[in-house]
Amino acid sequence: MLFSIIVPVYNRPDEIADLLSSLAAQTDKGFETVIVEDGSTIPCRRQCEEFRESANVQYHFKGNEGRSIARNHGMDKASGDYFIFVDSDCILPPDYISNLRKALENKHSDCFGGPDAAHESFSDTQKAINYAMTSFLTTGGIRGGKVSMEKFTPRTFNMGFSRKVYEKVGGFREMFSEDIDMSTRIRLAGFQITLFPDVAVFHKRRVDFKKFWRQVHVFGMSRITLQLLYPGSMKAVHWLPALFVIGSVAMIVGAFFKWWLILPLVFYILLIWIWGIVSTRSLKIGSMGVLASLVQLTGYGTGFIRAYVWKILLRNGRDINDEIERRRGK
């Protein structure tokens, strides 16, 4: 059983060096690493050459077309029985491949994924953002996991599927939330999707709150795109960040007339703060986690509202499949 770890990269040589270093330290060497440089102006060829033998790296440079097409290019070049996808800003624990092999031997699955966490070397901001992204009190429960309000959906920071899936379903589409789209197509094709909780990665994520806000804003918009592609796929839980935005505005405005109307929002923020301190074991990170959580919820919620109004209420989203095909250059 050979694993092909496929990583698209664009102008991230330092991140790739950290990822490849973690791959070189794997206890199970039954993998190859396929790096696809997507037209970078700051290439990582030197870093790939440094780890060529220790991490079994093959390096491919192509013109800039987007991360989905880069992943598809990687699958075309890969020779593994399973394709594993991680982001360039990930670090893998030394037992990642070993744990994945054991998990598949215990429970065969054609598509799978695992959780992400913050490494001790990450900055306080990265740890706070990780808390916001994984906490059940924010949208961690929507993403799927051990405690979840939604079916588990693998994401490309830690996702894998068999060659058989690729041959039947095809590759990723160039769009936002392409991993959710891919997981949906895999599920609709009849393949089983499994969460392997012991197969985790360390995920650095965005390094500041401004970039983080832009990222989650796009996530919120893409949820509407997915609803247009797969009618009925949007559940009540996907509305929660949007309802948080609307409810927060209503409570803040109402507090000018009745001060106690703000109390539910205050209580919720206090709960995020307390749980953040407990789960991160840090007063500073737990406090920063409050800001990260508010950035995440408002970013996602406003993106969701914006796309809902434009694409559904104003009916500008009917040609979403045509839009995706145009991005592929067809």
Salt bridges, closest charged atoms under 4 A:
GLU15 OE1 - ARG12 NH1 2.87
ASP18 OD2 - LYS204 NZ 2.70
ASP28 OD2 - ARG101 NE 2.62
ASP38 OD1 - LYS62 NZ 3.28
GLU49 OE2 - ARG52 NE 3.12
GLU53 OE2 - ARG52 NH2 3.78
GLU65 OE1 - LYS62 NZ 2.86
ASP87 OD1 - ARG71 NH2 3.62
ASP87 OD2 - HIS203 NE2 3.63
ASP89 OD1 - HIS203 NE2 3.16
ASP110 OD2 - HIS108 NE2 3.67
ASP110 OD2 - LYS164 NZ 3.87
ASP116 OD1 - ARG143 NH2 3.48
ASP116 OD2 - HIS203 ND1 3.50
ASP116 OD2 - ARG205 NH2 1.89
ASP124 OD2 - LYS284 NZ 3.02
GLU150 OE2 - HIS238 NE2 3.22
GLU178 OE2 - ARG67 NE 2.91
GLU178 OE2 - ARG71 NH1 2.88
ASP181 OD1 - ARG173 NH2 2.99
ASP181 OD2 - ARG185 NH1 3.22
GLU323 OE2 - ARG327 NH2 2.67
GLU325 OE2 - ARG328 NH1 3.49
